[in-house]
């Protein structure tokens, strides 16, 4: 898995580098680049290895195409971020820009389709496999006029099977990791069929590769969708499991472009949308520092920038912390303990590095002393120098002493009294260089706690170097 390497990249702020100096590693990385571009970007193989140093040519152009697809800095070079993406487990279907439709726009000409499970993986009980596949079909039928009926013999429209290595479809699997599965576009014969690599460990949870998540993605191909550049879309090519399986708005738009809306639903279903860093209406659920870096949380995602890589980095929170729930409402770093605390409802989780600490989640009542009238925390921030943590709930705030592990007397107080000018509601807050940055809606306030004055009024996404800010 690549989560640890990504974590190190993010937290340690490693810059983009070319191939490492070690010659054996160079050869492996060159081979990775060549294989990846041949499989997914139609790089023609003339029997020679790609050159190490070349400023133009088909390899550079294919690298730029791949980097553009994944939203990377377009260098035409196999830098660290590019190699990291290439080494992640993913779908075996080639990438096609832009959003959604397979080349030639193939589609099923009928709305009632059949499917058959040809064999089962030994990794899971048959009933679990049946359920995962049925739920995956249901995701797509909920937003389209298509229906799917399971059959037990004969040729179905969509045949699903678990296979090893070279299984005689000109798309051999590559062993554990790498290509997890692939599917064929709508059509007769092998059209619509889905193959899963039996060398993978299939699960029904967050471990290894969640079967429901992979089936749902591959069925998008079976119905005529190609890969999406939207990292929040189910049809994004790389495997990311965030604890829940959704069709994003991008996925819904795609399937409805081909088949129209569901005939059983008068309303138009709306899926989650991936936040856009330079959206003028962007708001945040929570913000926390992470060993000096600022991480902005929104729905299932985090966003961040650093001095080494100026582009806004967007990914799932689960890439860092797969055991956290979605929809975090508040977060803060307790630097003296090297802990980050995440809040949702009346519970909270403490993490160090990538690990949720033992015994969590805990409730905010016994740990911090909140009254039962507090149902959730809106925002939180901790001052490393004083050991004081501020919790914001509705129009009030509490102050907690991290050293004594108890609430300070005289709280809660009104936000308008302790932090005049920022309004009566805080969505998110963090501290940097001694200043508080408060967020409410699309507004951000830079606040000096010494003078109790607002220094600057900013857009919420001002940290992302957007031109319109």
N, C-alpha and C positions, 0 to 999 in steps of 0.2 A: 504494500500500500504506500501511497505517496504523501499521506497526511503529515508525517513527521518531517519529511524534507521540506514540505511547504511551510510548516510551522517554523522551522529553523530559518527559512528564507525570510519569512515575514517578521519574526521577532528579532532576529539578529541583523536584519537590514542588509543582507548580502546583495551586492550589485550584480548586474548582468555581466557575465564573463563568456569568453569563447570556450573552445574545448580545453579541458585541463591539460597540464603538461605531461602527465603519465601517458606513455605511448599506447599501452594496452587499453586504457580508458578511452583514448582518442579513437582507436579502431572500433571499439564497441559503440561509441556515440555516433561515429560516421555510419556504421551499419544500421543503427537505430533510425537515423535521419533518412537514409536511403530507403529502407524497408517501409517506413511510415509514409513517405511521399509517394512511393510506388503504389501502396495499398489504397491510400485515401485521397491522393491528389493527382493521380494519373501520370506520374513521372515515368517516362519510357525507360526501360532497362536495356541498354545495349551490351550488357555483359561486363562493363567496367565499373569500378567503384567511383563514387562521386569524388571530385577533387577537393582537397583541403582548402586551398586558397583560390578563389575565383570571384571576381567582382560582378560578373554577369553570367548569363546562361540559364538553361532550363531549371537547374537546381535552385539557384537564387530566386528565380521567379516563382517557383513552387513554394519555397520557404516563405516568400512574401505573401503569397496567397493564403497559406496556412496561418501565418501570423495575423493577417487581416481578419480571417474567419474567427479566431479566438480572441480578438481584441487586444493582441499583444503589440508592443512597439515593433513597427515594420522595419527590420534591419536587413533581411535576407541572409542573416547569419544564424547558426544554431546556438544561440546564447542560452543562459541557464533557464530562463523562463520558458523558452521554446522547447528545450529538452524535457523540462518538467512536465509540460503538457503532453508531449509525445510518449512519455513513459507511464501515463495514467491508463488504467483499464477503461475500455470503451467498447462501443458498438462496432461491429466489423463492416458496416455499410460505409462506403466512401462519403466524404463530405461534399455537399453541393451548396454553394451560396446562391442567392440569399435565402430568406425565410421559406421554408415549408415544402414546396411542390417538387416531386420527383421529375426528372427530365422527361419531357414528352407528356407530362400530366396524365399518367395512367390512372384508371379508376375502375371500380366495379360497376358494371352496368345494371346490377340488381341490388336491392336493398336488404333482402333476406339472405344472409350468408351462413354457411355451416363451418364448423371446425371439428377437428379430431386430434386427440392426444395419442400419438403413435406409440410412445413408450414413456417410462417414468425414470427420473433420477433416483438413485438409492439414497441420496442425501436427505430426502424428506418423505414423510408418509404420503401415500397417494391422495388422501383427502386434502392435505395441505396444498399439494400441487394443483389439484382440481379447483380449489378455492381461489388460489392466486391467479390462475388463468381466467376463471370466470369473472373475478373482480376486474381484471385488466380489460376484458372485453366490455364490461359494464361501463368503465370510464368513457370509452368512445361512443357507446350507444346512447349514453345520457345526453350527449351534446350533438347528436346527428340522427338522421332517420334510419340508420343501419340497425339491424338486429342480428344476433348471433346464436345459432342453435348447435349444441354439441351432438355429434353423432359418434357411434362406436365401431363402425365398420365401413369399408369402402373408401372412396376418394371424397374428401371434403374440400371445400374451397380453400380453407387454411389448415394445413397439416403442421402440427408442432411435434418436434422430436429432440431428444438429447443424443448427441453424437460426439465421437472423438476425432481429432486430427483431420486427415483427408477423408471426407465422407462423400466424395464423388459429385460435388456440385461446383468445382473449380474455385472454391473459396475455403481452403483448409483452415482449420483452427490451429492455434500456436501453443497449446499447453496452458498451464495455469497463468492467470493474469492476461494482459494484452487484450485480444479480441474475445469478448464474452459470448456474443451471439450475433446472428445476422438474420435478415428477412428479405424476401423478394417482393418486388412491386406487384400490384394486382395483375392477374392474367391467368391463362390456362396452365395446366401442368404444375410446374414448381412455383408458379406465380402465387404470391401471398403466403408461402410456407415460411415457417420460422424454425431455425436450428439453434440449439443451445450447446455450448461447449461443455461436455461432461467432465472435462478436466478441472472445471471450476468447482468450488464448494458452494452449493446453493443453500440459502437459508430463508427463513421467514422473519428475520429481525435485522439488526444493523450490522451483524458480522458478515465478513466476506461479501457475497453478492446476493442481495435480496431478490428472490425470483419474481415476485409481483412487480417490482420496479423495472426489471429488465424486460419481462413479458410486455408490460404496458408500452414501453418504448418501441420494442420491435413491431408490435401490432400497428403502430403509427406508420411504419414502412409498408406493412402488409396492406394498408388501406390507401397508400399513395403519397404519404408525406416523406420528405427528405429531412436532413438534419437542419436544426435551427442554430443560429449564432447567439441566441438568447440563453444565457447560462441558467436562467430560471425555468426554461421550457423543458418539458419531458423529452422533447426531441433533440435536446443538446446531445452531442455525440459521446462525451465522456461520462462515465458512471459516477454519479453523486447521489448518495442516499441521505436525505435530510430527516428521516423518521416518518414522513408522510408522503404519499404519492398523489400528486395533483396534476390536472391538465391546466397549464397556464393559459392566460388569454391568447398568447401566441399560438399554442396548440389548438385552441378552440377556433381561432380565426382560420387556421390552416385546414382543419377537417371540414369546417363549414364552407370554405371556399370551394371544396370539391363536391360535397354532398348536400349542402344546405343545412338548415336547422332541424332539430328533432321535431317530428310530427306530433309527439306526445306532450310537448311543453310549449305553452303559449308565450312564456317569458324567454328572453334570450339569456342563457346562463353566462355568468361572468366568472372568469378564473383569476387567480392572483397574477399581478403584474410585477415584473422585475423593476426595482427602483432604478432610475436614471440619475446619475450624479449631477448633471447640469439641468435637471428639471426645475424650473423656477418655483414649482409647488411642492418640492421635496420637503418632507418632515422626517423626524427621527423618533424611534421608540425609546432608545437609550444610547448613551455614549459613555465609554470608559477608556482610560489609558491602560495600556498593556506593556509594561516594562519600558515606559517612555514613549511608545507610539500611541496615537489616538485612533480608536476603533469606533465607528459609527454603526449602530445596529438598526435595521429596518426589516420588519417581518422575519423572513428566514435568512436574511443576508447581513453581511458586514461590508463596509466600505472603508478604505484607508488609502493614504498616500505616504510616501517617504521620500527622502532626498535622493535616493538611488534610482527610484523609478517614479517619474513625475505623473504617470497616468494613474487615474483612480483605479484601485484594485477592488473588484467586486467578486464575492464568492459566498457560499453558504456558511452560516455559522457552524454547521455540523462538520465542516472540514476541520475546524479546530476542536470543537467540543461535541462529539456525536451523542453524548448522553444528556445534553441540555434540551429542554423543550423548545418548540418554536414560540414566537411571540413574547420574547423577553420584554419586560416593562421598565426595568431600571437596572443599572449596573454601576459598580465602582471598584476601584483598585485599592486594596489595603496594602500599600507598598512595604510596610515594615514586616509583614508576614508573607510577602510575595503571593498574595491571594487576590483573586478577582471574585466578586460576589454578584450573582445574577438573581433578579427577583421577578417572580410571576405570581400574581395573586398573593396569598398569604405565605407562600413558601419561597425559600431561596436556596441556591447552590453555591458552594465555594469550590474554586478550582485553583490548581497550581500547574502551570504549564498547560499540558493537554489533558490533565487528569482531574476529574471530579473527586473531591476528597471523600473519604469514607464517612458514612453516616448521614449523607445529604440525599435529598433535600430536608431542611429543617423549617420550622415555622417561625415567623417573625415575632410571635408573641413571647415565647419562652427564651428566644435568643437575644432579642433586643428590648423587650419590655413594652411593645406597642399594646394599646388597648384593643379589645376585640372589635371596636368600631372601625378600626383601620382594616380595610379589605385588601388593599394593594398599595404599592409604593409607586409614585409617579416618576421620581428621579432621585438619585443619590450621588454624593461626592465626598471624598475624604481628603483632609489636609494632612500630608505626611509629617510636616513639622510639628503640628499641635496634637495630632492623633484624634482630631475631631471629625466626625462624619455627620453630614447633613442629609436628612431624609425629607423629601418634599411630598406632601399628600394634600391634594385639593389646594386650598389657599393658605395652608399652614406648613410649618417645618419643625422637625425635631432635631436636636443635636445629641449625638451619641459619643461617648468617650471610649475609644478603642483600648486604652490602657486599663481603665477600670472596668471595662465591659458593662457599662450601664448608661442609661440616659441621664443627661445633665438635668438638674432641677430647673424648674421654670419654663419648661417646654411642654406642649408646642407653643410657638409664637406665630404671629401673622407674617406671611412672606413680605407683604408690603412694608412692614416695620423693619425687618432685618435686612431686606434687600430692596430698598426703595427704587421704583422706576421700572422694574422688570415685569410688573403685572402680578396677577393673583394666581397664576398657574404655570408650572414648569413641566415640560415634556422630557427634558434631558439636560444634563449639566456635566461639565468636567473642569478640572483645574490645569492650567499650564502657565509656567513662569510666574506663579503667584497670583494670577488673575482667574476669576470665575467666568466661564462662558455658559450663559443660560440660553436655552432654546424653548421657544413656544411657537407652534405652527411653523411658518416659514421665516420667522424672525429669530435673530440671535443677538444677545446682549453681552458685550465685554464689560465686566464689572470689577471694580477695584474694591476689595474687601476692607482695605485700610481707611479709605476716604468714604466708603459706601456710596460711590457714584458710578453711573454708567459712563464708560469712556467712549464706546463706539456702538452704533446700531448696524448690524450686518444681516445679509441674507443667511439662511440656515446652512446653505451649501457653499459658503464663501471659502472654506478650506480646500475646495476641489479645483481652484484655479479656472473656473468657468468664465468665459469671455464676457458674459452678460451681467456678471455680479458687480 
